[in-house]
Amino acid sequence: PGEISQVSELPLTIKFNKKILVKDFEKYKTLHSDMKNVLDIVVKILVNKASAEDESLSKKKARVEGY
């Protein structure tokens, strides 16, 4: 409880302060904004992955090589 495991199975502990739950607290606003950004990135990755599954193998390879 209270830990998140990464793919490498190394534990990552996230500690929260009760002040962070006060909506007027500046760090709450920062946390909220940062979480929105992270979720936006995750959604974009998932959408990209879903659309990539519809592509042919050669198109996938060309797209990956473009990076």
C-alpha positions in Angstrom: 0.0 0.0 0.0 1.2 3.5 -0.8 3.7 2.4 -3.4 3.6 2.3 -7.2 5.8 -0.2 -9.0 7.5 0.6 -12.3 8.3 -1.8 -15.1 11.7 -2.4 -13.5 9.8 -3.4 -10.3 11.6 -0.8 -8.2 9.2 0.7 -5.7 8.3 4.4 -6.2 6.7 6.1 -3.2 4.6 9.2 -3.6 4.1 11.3 -0.5 1.3 13.8 -0.2 0.8 16.6 2.3 -2.7 17.5 3.5 -2.2 21.1 2.4 -2.0 19.9 -1.2 -5.7 19.0 -1.0 -6.7 22.7 -0.2 -7.8 24.0 -3.6 -6.6 27.6 -2.9 -3.1 26.3 -2.1 -0.6 27.1 -4.9 0.9 23.6 -5.0 -2.6 22.1 -5.4 -3.0 24.2 -8.6 0.4 23.1 -9.8 -0.3 19.5 -9.1 -3.7 19.7 -10.8 -2.1 21.3 -13.9 0.7 18.8 -14.0 -1.7 15.9 -13.7 -3.8 17.3 -16.6 -0.6 17.5 -18.7 0.4 13.9 -17.8 -3.0 12.5 -18.6 -3.1 14.5 -21.9 0.2 12.8 -22.9 -1.0 9.4 -21.9 -4.2 9.8 -23.9 -2.2 11.0 -26.9 0.1 7.9 -26.6 -2.9 5.6 -26.4 -4.6 7.2 -29.4 -1.4 7.0 -31.4 -1.0 3.3 -30.4 -4.6 2.6 -31.4 -4.3 4.3 -34.8 -0.9 2.5 -35.3 -2.6 -0.9 -34.9 -4.7 -0.1 -38.0 -1.6 0.7 -40.2 0.3 -1.8 -42.3 3.7 -3.0 -41.0 5.6 -0.9 -43.6 3.8 2.3 -42.5 4.6 1.5 -38.9 8.2 1.0 -39.7 8.5 4.2 -41.7 6.7 6.2 -38.9 9.1 4.8 -36.2 12.1 5.4 -38.3 11.0 9.0 -38.7 11.7 9.6 -35.0 
